[in-house]
Amino acid sequence: MKTGWAENGAPGAGLFSLAAGLLLFPLLALEAWRVRRRTPRLSEPPGPPAGLTKGAGIPRRLVVLGESPVAGIGLADHREGLAARCAAILNESNGEAVAWQALGKSGITAREAASELVPGLGSKRVDLLVIALGVNDAISLHSSGRFRRDMKSLLAAAVRETGGSPTIVAGIPPVKYFPALPQPLRFFLGLRAECLDAVLPEVVRSFENLRYVPTRFEGGRCLFAPDGFHPGSRGFEVWAERLAPVMEEMCGRKAPPGVR
């Protein structure tokens, strides 16, 4: 039995989760209230959410855009976060310097990110963009149709701002394994996250130079921050490793067979 973050995907889960939500709404609402009360409120780490690796040549610029994990909630240092981890992998793969930036905001949805975060991409050159969104849309019970529209709008705006830079859309983390969420709330929100995640490959295929990478994690509680909701340092390390083959391919190094 898998105990950590694993690949999402549940055909027909949309109607099932809707029916389950209607039947269990009073219990789910109570559990959600309890979770909000008892979950530790973690803050962003101090210091600027940006950095530069050592290496040769003009630094390659990496931007990671997304919700609270990208903002570093639960970490002691931004250098433990997803953007810094991805930059280190790119640096190790070819020895080039990488300038990284974490462009994140806690609680933000795809629609909000399109208007609040994406406009900031056009101020500097972007060589690789990684987008990690969707958990807040799932928790907000947004429909698959809304999420599809919001992500299409966000990606279209990102393409305009960056001039069509290589972009990776990371799959939504498997909410059904978040330790902070009790049952049946964890099960229900996990289904919602899977339904929204199933939309992403379809949306990404409508754009050039974009790739979808499913989020697969295994390892259990050790991957999470103390609140049991956000990834911890080890979780970000594993997440970056999952993104590594496609990052390297899009930056000029061929990915191994089987990676799509």
Summary of the structure (lengths in Angstrom):
residues: 260
radius of gyration: 17.7
end to end distance: 25.2
largest distance: 59.0
contacts: 896
relative contact order: 0.19
helix: 49%
strand: 15%
